[in-house]
Amino acid sequence: MEISAWFGAALFLVGALLFICYSRTGKMLRCILFTATTGLLALAVLWVLGMFTNIGVGVTPFSLLTSAILGIPGVLGMLVLMLI
């Protein structure tokens, strides 16, 4: 398997675990919307700042899904991987 397939599988597993955790809280939709909104906003801020600093994450389908599912930790993880 190539590396993008592994990342896709890992992202799916993390998303499934988050879905299970959110469904147990009783406020599943609110938690999912909050995580997706904050993650996408963080990605947008990082993208705009990247225009001025040349340090940023490109907006791709993978980065959009990662930021929507994992939220701010996902965006920070992508930033750290870009800096390595």
N, CA, C and O atoms as CSV, one atom per row, in Angstrom:
chain,resi,resn,atom,element,x,y,z
A,1,MET,N,N,0.840,-1.187,0.000
A,1,MET,CA,C,0.000,0.000,0.000
A,1,MET,C,C,0.880,1.244,0.000
A,1,MET,O,O,1.937,1.276,0.630
A,2,GLU,N,N,0.429,2.253,-0.711
A,2,GLU,CA,C,1.198,3.481,-0.679
A,2,GLU,C,C,0.845,4.301,0.555
A,2,GLU,O,O,-0.133,4.011,1.244
A,3,ILE,N,N,1.633,5.310,0.824
A,3,ILE,CA,C,1.534,6.051,2.079
A,3,ILE,C,C,0.202,6.791,2.209
A,3,ILE,O,O,-0.321,6.908,3.317
A,4,SER,N,N,-0.357,7.289,1.109
A,4,SER,CA,C,-1.624,8.014,1.205
A,4,SER,C,C,-2.763,7.076,1.595
A,4,SER,O,O,-3.714,7.500,2.250
A,5,ALA,N,N,-2.676,5.825,1.204
A,5,ALA,CA,C,-3.698,4.858,1.611
A,5,ALA,C,C,-3.625,4.605,3.111
A,5,ALA,O,O,-4.656,4.448,3.765
A,6,TRP,N,N,-2.415,4.564,3.661
A,6,TRP,CA,C,-2.260,4.391,5.112
A,6,TRP,C,C,-2.817,5.589,5.862
A,6,TRP,O,O,-3.502,5.430,6.872
A,7,PHE,N,N,-2.522,6.795,5.369
A,7,PHE,CA,C,-3.060,7.994,6.010
A,7,PHE,C,C,-4.577,8.019,5.935
A,7,PHE,O,O,-5.243,8.406,6.896
A,8,GLY,N,N,-5.121,7.610,4.804
A,8,GLY,CA,C,-6.571,7.562,4.654
A,8,GLY,C,C,-7.203,6.569,5.615
A,8,GLY,O,O,-8.243,6.845,6.213
A,9,ALA,N,N,-6.572,5.415,5.759
A,9,ALA,CA,C,-7.086,4.406,6.688
A,9,ALA,C,C,-6.996,4.892,8.131
A,9,ALA,O,O,-7.920,4.682,8.917
A,10,ALA,N,N,-5.895,5.537,8.478
A,10,ALA,CA,C,-5.736,6.068,9.838
A,10,ALA,C,C,-6.751,7.169,10.108
A,10,ALA,O,O,-7.320,7.240,11.197
A,11,LEU,N,N,-6.978,8.023,9.126
A,11,LEU,CA,C,-7.959,9.095,9.283
A,11,LEU,C,C,-9.364,8.536,9.445
A,11,LEU,O,O,-10.154,9.064,10.226
A,12,PHE,N,N,-9.681,7.475,8.717
A,12,PHE,CA,C,-10.986,6.833,8.852
A,12,PHE,C,C,-11.154,6.228,10.247
A,12,PHE,O,O,-12.214,6.366,10.856
A,13,LEU,N,N,-10.127,5.565,10.751
A,13,LEU,CA,C,-10.211,4.959,12.087
A,13,LEU,C,C,-10.376,6.017,13.177
A,13,LEU,O,O,-11.173,5.847,14.100
A,14,VAL,N,N,-9.627,7.097,13.067
A,14,VAL,CA,C,-9.752,8.167,14.054
A,14,VAL,C,C,-11.135,8.796,13.971
A,14,VAL,O,O,-11.743,9.100,14.997
A,15,GLY,N,N,-11.630,8.992,12.761
A,15,GLY,CA,C,-12.979,9.534,12.595
A,15,GLY,C,C,-14.038,8.620,13.193
A,15,GLY,O,O,-14.992,9.098,13.807
A,16,ALA,N,N,-13.883,7.319,13.022
A,16,ALA,CA,C,-14.838,6.371,13.591
A,16,ALA,C,C,-14.792,6.400,15.120
A,16,ALA,O,O,-15.833,6.353,15.775
A,17,LEU,N,N,-13.585,6.477,15.686
A,17,LEU,CA,C,-13.466,6.567,17.143
A,17,LEU,C,C,-14.079,7.859,17.681
A,17,LEU,O,O,-14.751,7.849,18.712
A,18,LEU,N,N,-13.847,8.970,16.982
A,18,LEU,CA,C,-14.454,10.237,17.403
A,18,LEU,C,C,-15.971,10.173,17.320
A,18,LEU,O,O,-16.663,10.702,18.189
A,19,PHE,N,N,-16.494,9.526,16.276
A,19,PHE,CA,C,-17.935,9.373,16.133
A,19,PHE,C,C,-18.524,8.595,17.306
A,19,PHE,O,O,-19.580,8.954,17.826
A,20,ILE,N,N,-17.846,7.538,17.718
A,20,ILE,CA,C,-18.314,6.742,18.853
A,20,ILE,C,C,-18.288,7.568,20.137
A,20,ILE,O,O,-19.235,7.542,20.924
A,21,CYS,N,N,-17.187,8.303,20.339
A,21,CYS,CA,C,-17.088,9.137,21.553
A,21,CYS,C,C,-18.137,10.233,21.559
A,21,CYS,O,O,-18.754,10.496,22.590
A,22,TYR,N,N,-18.345,10.878,20.406
A,22,TYR,CA,C,-19.336,11.951,20.335
A,22,TYR,C,C,-20.751,11.427,20.530
A,22,TYR,O,O,-21.585,12.109,21.124
A,23,SER,N,N,-21.029,10.233,20.039
A,23,SER,CA,C,-22.388,9.705,20.169
A,23,SER,C,C,-22.719,9.346,21.615
A,23,SER,O,O,-23.889,9.323,21.996
A,24,ARG,N,N,-21.704,9.068,22.412
A,24,ARG,CA,C,-21.945,8.744,23.823
A,24,ARG,C,C,-22.212,9.976,24.679
A,24,ARG,O,O,-22.763,9.859,25.773
A,25,THR,N,N,-21.827,11.162,24.192
A,25,THR,CA,C,-22.022,12.375,24.990
A,25,THR,C,C,-23.461,12.863,24.943
A,25,THR,O,O,-23.890,13.603,25.828
A,26,GLY,N,N,-24.203,12.465,23.937
A,26,GLY,CA,C,-25.575,12.936,23.791
A,26,GLY,C,C,-25.671,14.245,23.022
A,26,GLY,O,O,-26.772,14.706,22.722
A,27,LYS,N,N,-24.536,14.845,22.703
A,27,LYS,CA,C,-24.500,16.100,21.956
A,27,LYS,C,C,-23.624,15.906,20.715
A,27,LYS,O,O,-22.715,16.693,20.452
A,28,MET,N,N,-23.911,14.861,19.974
A,28,MET,CA,C,-23.046,14.454,18.880
A,28,MET,C,C,-22.952,15.517,17.791
A,28,MET,O,O,-21.848,15.865,17.372
A,29,LEU,N,N,-24.063,16.031,17.333
A,29,LEU,CA,C,-24.042,16.972,16.225
A,29,LEU,C,C,-23.320,18.255,16.605
A,29,LEU,O,O,-22.557,18.801,15.807
A,30,ARG,N,N,-23.556,18.737,17.815
A,30,ARG,CA,C,-22.895,19.957,18.260
A,30,ARG,C,C,-21.382,19.770,18.348
A,30,ARG,O,O,-20.626,20.660,17.956
A,31,CYS,N,N,-20.938,18.638,18.852
A,31,CYS,CA,C,-19.501,18.365,18.960
A,31,CYS,C,C,-18.845,18.239,17.586
A,31,CYS,O,O,-17.753,18.765,17.368
A,32,ILE,N,N,-19.502,17.548,16.665
A,32,ILE,CA,C,-18.949,17.369,15.321
A,32,ILE,C,C,-18.864,18.710,14.602
A,32,ILE,O,O,-17.854,19.007,13.964
A,33,LEU,N,N,-19.910,19.517,14.697
A,33,LEU,CA,C,-19.896,20.825,14.043
A,33,LEU,C,C,-18.845,21.748,14.648
A,33,LEU,O,O,-18.189,22.495,13.922
A,34,PHE,N,N,-18.680,21.707,15.957
A,34,PHE,CA,C,-17.675,22.546,16.604
A,34,PHE,C,C,-16.270,22.144,16.176
A,34,PHE,O,O,-15.448,23.003,15.858
A,35,THR,N,N,-15.993,20.852,16.165
A,35,THR,CA,C,-14.673,20.367,15.763
A,35,THR,C,C,-14.381,20.722,14.309
A,35,THR,O,O,-13.288,21.191,13.990
A,36,ALA,N,N,-15.350,20.501,13.433
A,36,ALA,CA,C,-15.142,20.794,12.012
A,36,ALA,C,C,-14.971,22.288,11.776
A,36,ALA,O,O,-14.113,22.695,10.992
A,37,THR,N,N,-15.772,23.106,12.441
A,37,THR,CA,C,-15.691,24.550,12.245
A,37,THR,C,C,-14.352,25.105,12.732
A,37,THR,O,O,-13.705,25.875,12.023
A,38,THR,N,N,-13.942,24.721,13.925
A,38,THR,CA,C,-12.673,25.238,14.442
A,38,THR,C,C,-11.489,24.732,13.621
A,38,THR,O,O,-10.527,25.469,13.406
A,39,GLY,N,N,-11.552,23.497,13.166
A,39,GLY,CA,C,-10.465,22.965,12.351
A,39,GLY,C,C,-10.362,23.665,11.006
A,39,GLY,O,O,-9.264,23.999,10.561
A,40,LEU,N,N,-11.495,23.888,10.357
A,40,LEU,CA,C,-11.478,24.564,9.065
A,40,LEU,C,C,-11.074,26.029,9.204
A,40,LEU,O,O,-10.381,26.567,8.341
A,41,LEU,N,N,-11.507,26.677,10.291
A,41,LEU,CA,C,-11.076,28.059,10.528
A,41,LEU,C,C,-9.576,28.136,10.795
A,41,LEU,O,O,-8.905,29.051,10.318
A,42,ALA,N,N,-9.056,27.186,11.550
A,42,ALA,CA,C,-7.606,27.161,11.811
A,42,ALA,C,C,-6.836,26.935,10.518
A,42,ALA,O,O,-5.783,27.538,10.312
A,43,LEU,N,N,-7.346,26.077,9.647
A,43,LEU,CA,C,-6.693,25.841,8.363
A,43,LEU,C,C,-6.730,27.110,7.511
A,43,LEU,O,O,-5.747,27.435,6.846
A,44,ALA,N,N,-7.847,27.821,7.525
A,44,ALA,CA,C,-7.958,29.057,6.756
A,44,ALA,C,C,-6.991,30.114,7.278
A,44,ALA,O,O,-6.343,30.802,6.489
A,45,VAL,N,N,-6.886,30.249,8.595
A,45,VAL,CA,C,-5.956,31.218,9.182
A,45,VAL,C,C,-4.522,30.842,8.827
A,45,VAL,O,O,-3.718,31.708,8.484
A,46,LEU,N,N,-4.205,29.571,8.908
A,46,LEU,CA,C,-2.856,29.115,8.576
A,46,LEU,C,C,-2.553,29.346,7.099
A,46,LEU,O,O,-1.425,29.690,6.747
A,47,TRP,N,N,-3.540,29.161,6.238
A,47,TRP,CA,C,-3.364,29.376,4.806
A,47,TRP,C,C,-3.109,30.853,4.505
A,47,TRP,O,O,-2.238,31.185,3.700
A,48,VAL,N,N,-3.874,31.743,5.158
A,48,VAL,CA,C,-3.679,33.181,4.948
A,48,VAL,C,C,-2.324,33.621,5.497
A,48,VAL,O,O,-1.609,34.376,4.838
A,49,LEU,N,N,-1.966,33.167,6.675
A,49,LEU,CA,C,-0.663,33.507,7.240
A,49,LEU,C,C,0.482,32.933,6.409
A,49,LEU,O,O,1.569,33.509,6.355
A,50,GLY,N,N,0.234,31.812,5.773
A,50,GLY,CA,C,1.255,31.197,4.930
A,50,GLY,C,C,1.591,32.030,3.712
A,50,GLY,O,O,2.690,31.916,3.169
A,51,MET,N,N,0.652,32.877,3.267
A,51,MET,CA,C,0.934,33.763,2.146
A,51,MET,C,C,2.004,34.789,2.510
A,51,MET,O,O,2.781,35.212,1.654
A,52,PHE,N,N,2.042,35.182,3.766
A,52,PHE,CA,C,2.986,36.205,4.204
A,52,PHE,C,C,4.279,35.614,4.764
A,52,PHE,O,O,5.327,36.257,4.686
A,53,THR,N,N,4.230,34.424,5.317
A,53,THR,CA,C,5.394,33.865,5.999
A,53,THR,C,C,6.044,32.697,5.259
A,53,THR,O,O,7.121,32.251,5.654
A,54,ASN,N,N,5.426,32.199,4.214
A,54,ASN,CA,C,5.905,31.026,3.471
A,54,ASN,C,C,5.959,29.770,4.334
A,54,ASN,O,O,6.641,28.805,3.988
A,55,ILE,N,N,5.257,29.780,5.430
A,55,ILE,CA,C,5.107,28.580,6.250
A,55,ILE,C,C,3.614,28.316,6.345
A,55,ILE,O,O,2.884,29.061,6.999
A,56,GLY,N,N,3.174,27.282,5.708
A,56,GLY,CA,C,1.748,27.009,5.740
A,56,GLY,C,C,1.436,25.649,5.162
A,56,GLY,O,O,2.319,24.925,4.701
A,57,VAL,N,N,0.177,25.325,5.198
A,57,VAL,CA,C,-0.316,24.047,4.696
A,57,VAL,C,C,-1.170,24.339,3.480
A,57,VAL,O,O,-2.043,25.206,3.528
A,58,GLY,N,N,-0.934,23.633,2.401
A,58,GLY,CA,C,-1.750,23.801,1.209
A,58,GLY,C,C,-3.153,23.260,1.433
A,58,GLY,O,O,-3.361,22.328,2.209
A,59,VAL,N,N,-4.107,23.861,0.741
A,59,VAL,CA,C,-5.495,23.424,0.863
A,59,VAL,C,C,-5.744,22.343,-0.185
A,59,VAL,O,O,-5.865,22.629,-1.376
A,60,THR,N,N,-5.817,21.116,0.276
A,60,THR,CA,C,-6.080,19.958,-0.570
A,60,THR,C,C,-7.256,19.197,0.033
A,60,THR,O,O,-7.647,19.475,1.166
A,61,PRO,N,N,-7.823,18.249,-0.694
A,61,PRO,CA,C,-8.907,17.456,-0.087
A,61,PRO,C,C,-8.463,16.739,1.192
A,61,PRO,O,O,-9.239,16.614,2.139
A,62,PHE,N,N,-7.216,16.271,1.214
A,62,PHE,CA,C,-6.720,15.594,2.413
A,62,PHE,C,C,-6.633,16.553,3.594
A,62,PHE,O,O,-7.033,16.206,4.705
A,63,SER,N,N,-6.110,17.758,3.361
A,63,SER,CA,C,-5.988,18.711,4.467
A,63,SER,C,C,-7.360,19.192,4.937
A,63,SER,O,O,-7.549,19.438,6.128
A,64,LEU,N,N,-8.309,19.329,4.029
A,64,LEU,CA,C,-9.665,19.707,4.427
A,64,LEU,C,C,-10.320,18.634,5.287
A,64,LEU,O,O,-10.951,18.937,6.299
A,65,LEU,N,N,-10.164,17.370,4.873
A,65,LEU,CA,C,-10.740,16.270,5.662
A,65,LEU,C,C,-10.055,16.143,7.015
A,65,LEU,O,O,-10.714,15.928,8.032
A,66,THR,N,N,-8.741,16.276,7.027
A,66,THR,CA,C,-8.013,16.170,8.287
A,66,THR,C,C,-8.429,17.264,9.256
A,66,THR,O,O,-8.654,17.002,10.438
A,67,SER,N,N,-8.531,18.497,8.754
A,67,SER,CA,C,-8.907,19.592,9.646
A,67,SER,C,C,-10.367,19.497,10.068
A,67,SER,O,O,-10.706,19.910,11.177
A,68,ALA,N,N,-11.238,18.967,9.218
A,68,ALA,CA,C,-12.646,18.836,9.588
A,68,ALA,C,C,-12.855,17.706,10.592
A,68,ALA,O,O,-13.693,17.828,11.485
A,69,ILE,N,N,-12.117,16.619,10.463
A,69,ILE,CA,C,-12.323,15.475,11.353
A,69,ILE,C,C,-11.554,15.643,12.662
A,69,ILE,O,O,-12.096,15.383,13.736
A,70,LEU,N,N,-10.307,16.073,12.580
A,70,LEU,CA,C,-9.470,16.150,13.782
A,70,LEU,C,C,-9.472,17.527,14.434
A,70,LEU,O,O,-9.081,17.655,15.594
A,71,GLY,N,N,-9.901,18.548,13.720
A,71,GLY,CA,C,-9.970,19.887,14.293
A,71,GLY,C,C,-8.601,20.543,14.373
A,71,GLY,O,O,-7.729,20.306,13.536
A,72,ILE,N,N,-8.430,21.367,15.388
A,72,ILE,CA,C,-7.180,22.122,15.551
A,72,ILE,C,C,-5.963,21.202,15.734
A,72,ILE,O,O,-4.912,21.499,15.167
A,73,PRO,N,N,-6.051,20.104,16.494
A,73,PRO,CA,C,-4.882,19.212,16.575
A,73,PRO,C,C,-4.467,18.645,15.222
A,73,PRO,O,O,-3.278,18.438,14.979
A,74,GLY,N,N,-5.420,18.395,14.348
A,74,GLY,CA,C,-5.085,17.916,13.009
A,74,GLY,C,C,-4.346,18.957,12.195
A,74,GLY,O,O,-3.406,18.633,11.468
A,75,VAL,N,N,-4.769,20.217,12.313
A,75,VAL,CA,C,-4.090,21.302,11.595
A,75,VAL,C,C,-2.681,21.498,12.134
A,75,VAL,O,O,-1.736,21.667,11.363
A,76,LEU,N,N,-2.541,21.475,13.441
A,76,LEU,CA,C,-1.204,21.617,14.037
A,76,LEU,C,C,-0.304,20.443,13.652
A,76,LEU,O,O,0.890,20.625,13.414
A,77,GLY,N,N,-0.871,19.253,13.590
A,77,GLY,CA,C,-0.096,18.086,13.158
A,77,GLY,C,C,0.385,18.223,11.722
A,77,GLY,O,O,1.523,17.875,11.409
A,78,MET,N,N,-0.486,18.734,10.843
A,78,MET,CA,C,-0.056,18.945,9.451
A,78,MET,C,C,1.028,20.008,9.374
A,78,MET,O,O,1.958,19.887,8.576
A,79,LEU,N,N,0.918,21.050,10.198
A,79,LEU,CA,C,1.935,22.097,10.204
A,79,LEU,C,C,3.284,21.545,10.667
A,79,LEU,O,O,4.320,21.861,10.083
A,80,VAL,N,N,3.270,20.732,11.705
A,80,VAL,CA,C,4.512,20.138,12.209
A,80,VAL,C,C,5.126,19.231,11.141
A,80,VAL,O,O,6.343,19.232,10.958
A,81,LEU,N,N,4.300,18.464,10.439
A,81,LEU,CA,C,4.823,17.594,9.391
A,81,LEU,C,C,5.394,18.393,8.234
A,81,LEU,O,O,6.339,17.948,7.582
A,82,MET,N,N,4.830,19.575,7.967
A,82,MET,CA,C,5.376,20.429,6.901
A,82,MET,C,C,6.722,21.020,7.310
A,82,MET,O,O,7.596,21.219,6.466
A,83,LEU,N,N,6.890,21.301,8.596
A,83,LEU,CA,C,8.124,21.923,9.062
A,83,LEU,C,C,9.277,20.938,9.206
A,83,LEU,O,O,10.438,21.348,9.245
A,84,ILE,N,N,8.976,19.662,9.285
A,84,ILE,CA,C,10.026,18.643,9.435
A,84,ILE,C,C,10.743,18.464,8.119
A,84,ILE,O,O,11.665,17.653,8.023
